[in-house]
Amino acid sequence: MDSPISNCSAQEYLKELSHSSAIFVGLGNELKGDDGAGVFLVRELSGVFSHQNYSHPPGLPSWKFLIAGVAPENFLGKLSNAEIVVFVDACYFGGKAGEIAFINPEKLKGYGFTHSFSPALIEYLNTLGKKVLFLGIEPKNLDLGEEVSFEIKKGIEKFIEDIKECMNLP
């Protein structure tokens, strides 16, 4: 089976996203260890790009952040207000624990996001002209009652540093 990782590099996606109205949607169950990785990443991104940290210099992306947990379909109104919807979730794609990659939506079948994406939700967003991206985080542990693993936290820390570097932020 072909790799689900997109042919585009994370840097290419980040450059595209930096010039777009995007919403990052954190998916996951925070009570199940790394299953909450999508929620964790979106919270961290939200903290970095809050108006408290930057006085909104030119070139800072107009991103929004949404914690959807296990029910993104409950937020259709908010999802329809962005050009690009980026679903962020734990995903088995064959990487190392904590590795983060943009996943090719055409190759999603057969790979394990820890939450199923309703084809109707994706179709609906597509009919509105929205671009839908999937950002997967390779999990280590999905046990009930566990926290997000050290590997996930380190992977997210590196990913955020890459974003800041790509956008020339301190």
N, C-alpha and C positions, 0 to 999 in steps of 0.2 A: 504494500500500500504506500502511495506517495506521502511525503511528509506534509503535515498540516500547516507547517510554518510558512507564512507568506514569503513570496520571492522578494518583496520589498523589505528593506532594512528598517529597523525601528527608527533610525534617524530620518529616513524618507517620510515615514508616516508622521513623525513629530513635526517635521517642517510643514507638511500639508496641514496638520492640525493647528499649528501655530497661527495660521492665517484664516482660520475658520471658526464659526460659531459651533462649538462642540459641547456635548454633554457626556461626561463619564458616568456610567451607571454601575455602581458597586453591587455585585450579586454575591450571595453566600449566606450561610448559616453560621453566625459567630459562636455558636455553642459547640461547633464541631471542628475545632482546631483549624487546620489550613483551609477548610471549606469557607472560612470567613476572609480569605486572602483578598478577594475582590473588594469587599467592604473596607478592609484595612488600607489597601492601596488608594482607594478613592478618598478616604478620610485624610490620608497623608498628603495627597495632591491638593486637596482643598485647603489644607493648612498652609502649604507652600504658596499657593496662588491667591491667598486671601488678601484683601485690600490693606490689612494690617501690616503685611510684610513688604509690600511694594506700593509706591504711590502711583501705580498704574502707568508706567512709562510707555511711550509709543512702542508698539511691537509686542507688548504683553498680550497673550491670547485671551479672547473673551470666552473662556471655558466656564461651564457650570458643572456642578457635581451633585449626584443624587445617590442616596443609599436606598436601593430597592429591595435588599435582602433576597428573599426567595420568590418575590412576586412583582417582576417588572411591569407586567400588564396592568397593575394598579396605578401606573403613572403615565398613561398615554398622553394626557394633556401636556405634561412637562417634556416628554420625549419628542413631541411634534414641534416644539419650538426651536430646535437646533438643526443646523445643516447636517451635522454628523453625530451619530449616536455610537458611542464606544462602550460596549458591554465588557465589563471586567469581571472575570471569575476564575476560580481554580479550574485547571484543565490538565488532563493527562495527555501530553503530546510527545512524550519520550525524552524530555529534557531532564536536567538535574533539578532537584528540589530547590525552589526559589527562582528558577530561570523564568524570565518573562518574555513572551513573544506575541507578535500580532499573528493571529490565526486566519488562514484563508477560509472565508465562509463557505466556499464551494467544496472544501475538503472536511467540513465539520463532521459529516457522517463517519462513524467508525472511530471517532476520537472522543475522549471522555471529559466534556465539561461536567462539572459536578451538579449542574442544574440544566434541565432541558430548556431549550429555547423554543417557544411556540412558533411554528412556521407562520401562523396567522399574524402574530405580532410583527415578525420580520416583513411579511408581505405588506401589512398595513403601513409600516414605516417606509417601505419601498414605494408604495403607491402615493405617498406624500412627497416623494422625491428626496427622501433622506438617504444618506449613505450610512450603512451599518458596518461597523468594525468590531472585531472580537479580539480582546487582549487577554491572553491566557497566562496563568501563573501555575507552574508545575508544583503540585502539593507534595508534602511528605507524610502528613498524618491527618486523618479525618476523624479521629476518635472523639466521641462525645465527651464534653467537659474539659477538653484540652484548649490551650491558647494557641495562637498562631505561632508556628515554629521559628526558631532562630534563623533557619535558612530562608524562610519567606521574608522575614524582616530585613535581612541583609540584601536579598534580591530587590526588594522594594526600595531600599535606601540607594542602591546602585542605580536603579531605573530613574529615580528622581534626580540624582546627580547628573545622569545622562541628559535628562530633559533640561535641567538648568544650564548645562554646558551648551547644548544645542541652541538654546535661546539667549546665551550670553548673560545669564542672571547670576548674581552672587550666591 
